[in-house]
Amino acid sequence: MIEKMPTQVPGLDEVLEGGIPLSSTILVAGPPGAGKTVLANQIAFRNARPDCPVLYVTTASEPLARMLRFMQQFEFFAPEKVGKHVVWEDVGPMLLSSESDSDAIAWLSEQVLERQPALLVVDSFKALIEINGNHRALRRALYQFAGRLATIDCVTLLVGEYAPGETAAGSPEISIVDGIIQLSVRPMGLRDRRSLRVQKLRGSGYLPGEHSLRISKSGVEVFPRFRTPVEPTFYVASTERAPTWIQGLDEMFCGGPLRGTTTLVLGDPGVGKTVTSLHFLLNAAMRGEPGVFVSFQEDPNQLRQIAKNFGFDLQDLESRGLVAMFYTSPVELDIDEHFPKIARLIERVRARRVVIDSVTDFEAGAFFDQERYFNYVYSLVQWFKDSGVSAMLTAQTSEMFGNSLILTGKGISHIADNLVVLRYVPKGPEIRRAIAVLSSRGSDHSKQVREYIISEERGPVVGEPMEASMPLLGIAPRDGNEPA
């Protein structure tokens, strides 16, 4: 088994399956502002110790004095290590005064042999390469440099402003590296999206794909993309019911949704999706079954007031550990970043029920990438199944009062086990609410369209069958045994 140097960057070692292989040379590439220098310094300072000396070489693009001032703002910076376990050298003046960049590469080789660092960082390596145009001499010097690195147990990080297309080209510096870590930053709506992708890692496996990245005072944190296991986790499907205790709704499910299944509640704006999901969670909490409410639209203060209007003391349930609230603005939502926080909260309270209001907001959290959105929701539902959690997800339909009902984009409705639709329907001079259970995987269910009445005195109640037909809801009914 190949030995590795952990980066000690949160999340990155999970992506690299343990760290960077020893004696390997890694290109840390990306555009300006992507976080390359912060990442390299964080790896350097986290690993620097007496038995792991670090040599950090700056070039013309990153003057030493400026980098020192900049790095002092981060928590990983340890001034007591500077000059002792982390030695910084500035090769910029040599590059500017020399007629050949091969001189700088030869100097680097000498420093490596003399100092025997366990970690070498060259920032920016691309600036070192570009300052001279003698490509033949440069290529020869680079291959000699790579040969020197191979003789010692040294992990080397070559930092440079390379776009993804450049890292696929046949330039000499690309040919000598064992791995490429590509960082990116691009505008997405009102904010920028930072991400990391491993393009190759010779001699080691890694988690492929794009992973979210955040830079704070702590430094860089990587959020590995959320995914399902290649092999499904074994579990026994429950035949027990997870009743909602909403009058009439459990009868439509022939006893309630099966425990461990996910119910998607689709509906018009304001039709009662949040109220329904809140009762699904709080009715169970009142009976000692803990749950988590995840919201992206209404903050916990609003939800506590809504719950109070229906006779629930949400603060009391929270203080007793029966309910936990998770809120983040949909503007700031990043699905890969926030799922670990949600999962930790679910595990902390040992939740048996979870509400996500609404799953539609995940589309923005996936940066409007439909494929990423679909894969995330699928992985989330599978995670709930593996964990034995009964979940209720809400989603907003595309139009009100129309005859067509678009079911949440690319097949999201088919991911859920159970599908409930809430709609406004006209009845004479009034607007009424209607409810229908369209599918219940593994169980029979009512095929009727019924009135749905919500009042503060009684809460949500399923009423009598309505004269409105299912085509008014825009969807033909499914048989309960059909795949949903």
Secondary structure, DSSP 8 states (H G I E B T S, - for coil): ---EE----TTHHHHTTSSEETT-EEEEE--TTSSHHHHHHHHHHHH-BTTB-EEEEE-TTS-HHHHHHHHTTSTT--GGGBTTTEEEEE-HHHHHH-S-HHHHHHHHHHHHHHH--SEEEEETHHHHHHT---HHHHHHHHHHHHHHHHTS--EEEEEE---HHHHTS--HHHHH-SEEEEEEEEEETTEEEEEEEEEEETTS----S-EEEEEETTEEEEE------SS---------B-----BTHHHHTTSS-BTT-EEEEEE-TTSSHHHHHHHHHHHHHTTT--EEEEESSS-HHHHHHHHHHTT--HHHHHHTTSEEEEE--GGG--HHHHHHHHHHHHHHHT-SEEEEETGGGHHHHTTT-HHHHHHHHHHHHHHHHHHT-EEEEEEE-S-SS-S----STTTHHHHSSEEEEEEEEEETTEEEEEEEEEEETTS------EEEEEETTTEEEEEEE-SS-HHHHTS----TTS--
